[in-house]
Amino acid sequence: MPGCLQSAQRDSGRKPNIIYVFGDQWRAQATGYSGDPNLQGKTPNLDKLAAESVNLSNAVSTCPVCTPYRASLLTGQYPLTHGLFLNDAPLRNEALTFAEVCKDAGYDTAYVGKWHINAGGRSNYIPKDRRQGFDYWKVLECTHDYNNSAYYAGDDPTKCFWEGYDAIAQTRDVQRYIEDHAKNDKPFVAFLSWGPPHNPYQTAPEKYRQMFKAEEIELRPNVPASKADAAKKDLAGYYAHIAALDDCMGDLIATIDQAGIKNNTILVFTSDHGDMLESLGQRRKQRPYDESIRVPFLIRYPARLGAKGKEIDIPFGTPDIMPTLLALGGIRIPDSVEGTDYSSVLTGGRPAPDSAALIECLWPFGEWIRARGGKECRGVRTRRYTYVCDLNGPWLLFDNEEDPYQQTNLVNTPEAAALQVELDAKLTAKLRERGDEFKHGSEYIKKWNYKVNASGTLPYSR
């Protein structure tokens, strides 16, 4: 029997599998298919995947830092609702999560890699009642020691260690999970959460580090000359991680395709947030600039999205992920979800609306403390514009079409006055819809009874 016919018969009447793969701190601009000159020809697997996928080219990390993203991903809610607006806060057991909804729909559930929504220490064992509906479990709360990376497997409280570079070992584990489950009639949802390309940048396997020389790195035009050497060094290591993960993605895709489940599998590649990497003289995440908020987002699902790649530039925020994927899979979206279901836009059933994705920082902390310019902010990212307010009023306005590197702030300028009024109305409507009164962050810290240290961070043990 031909492989394609065999696959079609296996998929008949069955809910699709969902495989969600995401890196940590991987900005949207850093792939070959997105045009990064340093990665041309060096992300061949992602480039091929993009040619077969819907590319959501304006995917936005709503609150661009690890824990808030993960909580919004798993609940479909905004940080003001789930309460995880800073790192190392715990997601409540009462939250209705992606995995729990899928289990109720008859799915097996798996999570492998970085978790970062449990609190209670970054290396501690996480008991079953804190796994938010995931059954197959090879997880650590958080580590970026990629070559000495611990995890806990299932209900065994014995600490294990991934062999070698953890992203490769984690990918191999998920490949085995896919192969085992592809033989069954029961659909599955599997999350693979890599730690790289998050810093430390210089720790990818040697063969990948040899692919990028700091002196040959081509910088984005918005990196100041005074930061050029530091940026080139960091980027060489960052790109080495990306090249390694591209190979991991290629292996994972080959496993899916060879298992005969390609047509009826929703495969997502994305990231939790970006990395400034000295653009505009800044580092890391949390900031409302494109290098921080925009993430890659590819969805391959031939059965409903076709086999040919296409780009959809609708602003797509983190809370929109859960309802969109559930709807694509024919799974009921729970009432607790606040994000928007864009599945009919992806399938071509309706045109993309003139929407905007919310950007927010409820409480600056950690690598964006107030002494380094951190501040509460709310904003919107439309297809073309970025508009952000802080507690004092309008702060940033960029025309991302005319000024793609966000070097000219148009806020409060006469030439942008009408545009600013229009964008301010969009932001006001978004905040009203969310019930967000845009208060000082200390009000939210008090509401959730968080005890933060001098840097605004929730203390944690390694």
C-alpha positions in Angstrom: 0.0 0.0 0.0 1.5 3.4 -0.9 2.7 5.4 2.1 0.4 8.4 1.3 -2.7 6.2 1.2 -1.7 4.4 4.3 -1.3 7.7 6.1 -4.6 9.0 4.8 -6.4 5.9 6.1 -4.7 6.1 9.5 -5.7 9.8 9.8 -9.3 9.3 8.8 -11.7 10.6 11.4 -8.9 11.0 14.0 -8.2 14.3 15.8 -4.8 15.7 14.8 -1.7 15.3 16.9 -0.2 18.5 18.2 3.6 18.9 18.5 4.6 22.3 19.9 8.4 23.1 19.8 9.7 26.3 21.2 13.2 27.7 21.9 14.0 30.2 24.6 14.9 33.8 23.7 14.8 33.2 19.9 13.9 36.4 18.1 11.8 36.4 14.9 14.6 38.0 12.9 17.1 35.1 13.5 16.3 32.5 10.8 17.4 32.1 7.2 13.8 32.3 5.9 13.3 35.6 7.7 16.3 37.1 6.0 19.0 37.2 8.6 22.2 37.4 6.4 24.2 35.5 9.0 21.9 32.5 8.7 21.5 32.2 5.0 21.9 28.5 4.2 22.5 27.7 7.9 18.9 27.0 8.9 17.9 24.7 6.0 15.4 22.6 8.0 13.5 25.7 9.3 13.7 27.2 5.8 12.1 24.0 4.4 9.5 24.0 7.1 8.6 27.6 6.4 8.0 26.6 2.7 5.4 24.1 4.0 3.8 26.1 6.8 1.7 29.1 7.7 4.2 31.8 8.8 2.7 34.1 11.3 5.2 36.9 10.6 3.8 39.2 13.3 3.7 36.8 16.2 4.2 38.8 19.4 5.2 37.6 22.9 2.7 39.6 24.8 4.7 39.8 28.0 8.1 39.0 26.7 9.8 37.0 29.4 9.8 33.3 30.3 7.3 32.6 33.0 4.6 35.0 31.8 4.8 33.6 28.3 4.5 30.0 29.5 1.5 30.7 31.7 -0.3 32.5 28.8 0.6 29.6 26.4 -0.9 27.0 28.7 -4.0 29.0 29.8 -4.8 31.2 26.9 -5.0 34.1 29.4 -3.3 37.4 29.9 -0.9 37.9 32.8 -3.3 40.2 34.6 -5.7 37.2 34.9 -3.3 34.3 35.6 -1.0 36.5 37.7 2.3 35.3 36.4 3.8 38.6 35.2 7.3 38.0 36.5 9.6 35.0 36.6 9.5 32.2 39.2 5.8 32.6 40.1 3.6 29.5 40.4 0.7 28.7 38.1 -2.3 27.9 40.2 -3.6 24.3 40.2 -7.1 25.7 39.5 -6.0 27.0 36.1 -7.5 25.1 33.2 -4.6 24.3 30.9 -3.9 23.2 27.3 -3.0 19.7 28.4 -6.0 19.3 30.6 -8.4 20.4 27.8 -6.7 18.0 25.4 -6.8 15.1 27.9 -10.5 15.6 28.2 -10.7 15.4 24.4 -9.0 12.0 24.4 -5.3 12.9 24.0 -2.2 11.6 25.5 0.0 14.5 26.8 3.7 14.9 27.0 6.1 17.7 28.1 9.9 17.6 27.7 12.4 20.3 28.7 12.1 23.6 30.5 9.0 24.3 32.5 9.4 27.5 34.6 5.9 27.9 36.0 6.1 26.0 39.2 8.3 28.1 41.5 9.7 26.5 44.6 13.3 26.3 43.2 14.7 25.8 39.7 16.1 22.4 40.4 13.4 20.8 42.5 11.3 17.8 41.7 7.8 18.7 40.5 5.0 16.4 41.8 2.3 15.1 39.6 -0.4 17.4 40.9 1.7 20.4 39.7 2.2 19.2 36.1 -0.9 20.9 34.8 -2.2 17.9 32.9 0.9 16.5 31.3 1.5 12.7 31.9 4.7 11.9 30.0 7.1 14.1 31.8 10.9 14.7 31.5 11.3 18.2 32.9 13.3 20.6 35.0 11.9 23.9 36.2 14.8 25.9 34.7 18.4 25.6 33.7 20.7 27.1 31.1 23.6 24.7 31.8 23.0 23.0 28.5 25.9 20.5 28.8 25.2 19.4 32.3 21.4 19.6 32.3 19.2 17.8 34.9 15.6 16.6 34.7 13.1 14.4 36.5 11.3 11.6 34.7 7.7 10.9 35.6 7.1 10.1 39.3 10.7 9.3 40.1 12.2 12.0 42.4 15.7 10.9 41.4 17.5 13.6 39.5 18.6 12.5 36.0 20.9 14.3 33.5 20.5 14.6 29.7 23.5 13.2 27.8 25.6 15.9 26.1 23.9 19.0 24.8 20.4 18.9 26.3 18.4 20.1 23.3 19.7 17.2 21.2 18.9 14.6 23.9 15.5 16.1 24.5 14.7 16.1 20.8 15.7 12.4 20.6 13.4 11.6 23.5 10.4 13.3 21.8 11.3 11.5 18.6 10.9 8.2 20.5 7.6 9.4 21.9 6.3 10.2 18.5 7.4 6.9 17.0 5.7 5.0 19.9 2.5 7.0 19.6 2.3 7.0 15.8 1.4 3.3 16.0 -1.7 4.0 18.1 -5.1 5.3 17.2 -5.0 7.7 20.2 -3.9 11.3 19.3 -1.2 13.0 21.4 0.0 16.5 22.3 3.7 16.9 22.9 5.5 20.0 24.0 9.3 20.2 23.5 10.8 23.2 25.3 14.5 23.9 24.5 16.7 26.1 26.7 18.8 27.6 23.9 19.5 29.9 22.2 19.1 31.8 25.5 22.5 32.8 27.0 25.1 31.6 27.9 25.8 32.0 24.2 29.1 30.2 23.9 28.0 26.7 24.9 26.7 25.0 21.7 28.5 21.9 20.5 31.9 22.8 18.9 30.9 21.9 15.4 28.2 24.6 15.4 30.4 27.2 17.1 32.9 26.7 14.2 30.2 27.8 11.8 30.2 31.4 13.0 33.1 33.8 13.5 32.5 36.9 15.5 34.5 39.1 13.1 32.3 37.9 10.2 28.9 38.7 11.9 26.8 41.3 10.1 25.0 43.4 12.7 21.6 45.0 12.5 21.9 48.7 11.8 20.4 49.6 15.2 23.4 48.2 17.1 25.5 51.2 18.4 29.2 51.2 17.3 30.2 51.1 21.0 28.4 47.8 21.4 29.5 46.2 18.1 32.3 44.0 19.5 30.1 42.6 22.3 27.2 42.1 20.0 29.3 40.1 17.4 30.7 37.9 20.1 27.3 37.1 21.6 25.7 36.7 18.2 28.3 34.2 17.0 27.4 32.0 20.0 23.6 32.7 19.6 23.7 31.6 16.0 25.6 28.5 16.9 22.8 27.4 19.2 20.3 28.2 16.4 22.2 26.0 13.9 22.2 23.2 16.4 18.5 23.6 17.0 17.8 23.7 13.3 19.4 20.2 13.0 17.2 19.1 15.9 14.2 20.4 14.1 15.2 18.5 11.0 15.5 15.3 12.9 12.1 15.8 14.5 10.4 16.6 11.2 12.0 13.5 9.6 10.5 11.3 12.4 7.0 12.8 12.0 7.1 12.3 8.2 8.6 8.8 8.3 6.0 7.8 10.9 3.3 8.6 8.4 1.5 11.2 10.5 2.6 14.4 8.7 -0.8 15.1 7.1 -2.7 15.0 10.4 -0.2 16.6 12.7 -0.2 20.2 13.8 3.5 21.0 14.1 4.4 24.4 15.6 7.9 26.0 15.8 8.2 29.2 17.8 9.8 30.8 20.9 8.8 32.4 24.1 10.3 35.8 23.4 13.2 37.4 21.6 16.6 38.9 22.6 17.8 42.5 22.0 21.4 41.4 21.6 22.6 45.0 21.8 20.1 46.4 19.3 19.3 49.9 20.4 22.1 49.4 22.9 20.0 47.0 25.0 20.2 43.4 26.1 17.8 40.4 26.6 14.0 40.7 26.8 11.0 42.4 28.5 11.5 45.6 26.4 8.7 46.5 24.0 11.0 46.6 20.9 10.7 44.2 18.0 13.9 42.2 18.8 12.3 41.4 22.2 8.6 41.0 21.4 8.6 39.3 18.0 9.1 35.6 17.7 9.2 33.1 14.9 5.9 31.2 14.5 5.4 28.4 11.9 2.4 26.1 11.8 2.5 23.0 9.5 -0.8 21.1 9.2 -1.3 19.8 5.7 -4.8 18.4 6.3 -6.3 21.8 6.9 -3.6 24.4 5.9 -2.4 22.8 2.7 1.1 21.7 1.8 2.4 25.1 0.4 3.8 27.8 2.7 2.1 31.2 3.0 2.7 34.2 5.2 0.0 35.8 7.3 1.0 39.1 8.9 -1.9 39.4 11.4 -0.6 40.5 14.9 -0.8 37.3 16.9 -0.3 37.4 20.7 0.6 34.7 23.2 -2.9 34.2 24.5 -4.1 33.6 21.0 -2.1 30.4 20.6 -4.2 28.0 22.7 -7.6 28.9 21.2 -6.2 28.9 17.7 -4.6 25.4 18.0 -7.5 23.9 19.8 -9.9 25.1 17.1 -7.6 23.8 14.4 -7.8 20.4 16.1 -11.5 20.5 16.5 -11.2 20.7 20.3 -13.7 22.8 22.3 -12.2 26.1 23.6 -12.9 26.6 27.3 -14.7 29.7 28.5 -11.6 30.6 30.7 -9.6 31.4 27.5 -9.1 35.1 26.8 -7.2 34.9 23.5 -8.6 35.1 20.0 -9.2 32.0 17.8 -7.6 32.8 14.5 -8.0 29.3 13.0 -10.4 30.5 10.3 -7.9 33.1 9.2 -5.2 30.5 8.9 -7.5 28.1 6.9 -8.7 31.0 4.6 -12.2 30.8 5.9 -12.3 34.5 6.7 -10.0 37.5 5.9 -7.5 38.7 8.5 -9.1 41.5 10.6 -7.4 44.8 11.3 -6.3 43.8 14.7 -3.5 44.6 17.2 -1.5 42.5 19.6 -1.1 43.7 23.2 2.3 44.3 24.6 2.7 44.7 28.3 5.1 44.9 31.3 3.2 44.8 34.5 6.3 44.9 36.7 9.9 45.5 35.6 12.4 43.1 37.2 15.6 41.1 36.8 17.4 42.2 33.7 15.2 45.2 33.2 15.1 46.8 36.6 14.2 50.4 37.0 17.8 51.5 37.4 18.3 50.2 33.8 15.3 51.9 32.4 12.7 49.2 33.2 9.2 50.5 33.7 5.6 49.5 33.5 4.2 49.8 30.0 1.3 48.8 27.8 1.3 49.0 24.0 0.0 47.6 20.8 1.8 46.0 17.8 -0.2 46.4 14.6 0.9 45.1 11.2 2.7 48.4 10.7 3.1 50.3 13.9 4.3 49.9 17.5 2.7 52.2 20.1 3.6 52.1 23.8 2.6 54.1 26.8 4.3 54.1 30.3 2.6 55.4 33.4 3.4 59.0 32.4 1.7 58.7 29.0 2.8 58.0 25.4 6.3 56.7 25.3 7.1 55.1 21.9 5.7 55.2 18.4 7.4 53.5 15.5 6.5 53.1 11.8 7.9 49.6 11.3 7.5 49.8 7.6 9.5 53.0 7.1 11.7 52.4 10.1 12.1 48.6 10.5 14.9 49.0 13.1 12.9 51.3 15.3 15.4 54.1 15.4 13.0 57.1 15.1 10.5 57.6 17.9 7.5 59.5 16.4 5.7 59.9 19.7 4.3 63.4 20.3 5.6 64.7 16.9 3.3 66.9 14.8 3.6 64.6 11.7 2.3 61.6 13.7 -0.4 63.3 15.8 -3.4 61.8 14.0 -1.8 58.4 13.9 -1.0 58.6 17.6 -4.6 59.4 18.4 -5.7 56.4 16.4 -3.3 54.0 18.0 -4.0 55.4 21.5 -7.7 54.5 20.9 -6.7 50.9 19.9 -4.7 50.6 23.1 -7.4 52.1 25.2 -10.0 49.7 23.8 -7.6 46.7 24.4 -7.1 47.7 28.0 -10.8 48.3 28.6 -11.6 44.9 27.1 -9.1 43.3 29.5 -10.2 45.3 32.5 -6.7 46.6 32.8 -6.5 49.9 34.8 -2.8 50.2 34.1 -1.7 50.7 37.6 1.8 50.9 39.1 3.2 47.4 39.3 3.4 47.5 43.1 -0.4 47.2 43.1 -0.2 43.8 41.3 2.6 42.6 43.5 0.4 43.4 46.5 -2.7 41.7 44.9 -0.8 38.4 44.3 1.1 38.6 47.6 4.5 38.3 46.0 7.6 39.0 48.1 10.2 40.4 45.8 13.8 41.4 46.4 15.6 44.6 45.6 15.7 43.9 41.9 12.0 43.3 41.8 12.6 39.5 41.4 10.9 36.7 43.2 13.8 35.0 45.1 14.4 31.4 44.0 16.8 28.6 44.8 19.0 27.0 42.2 
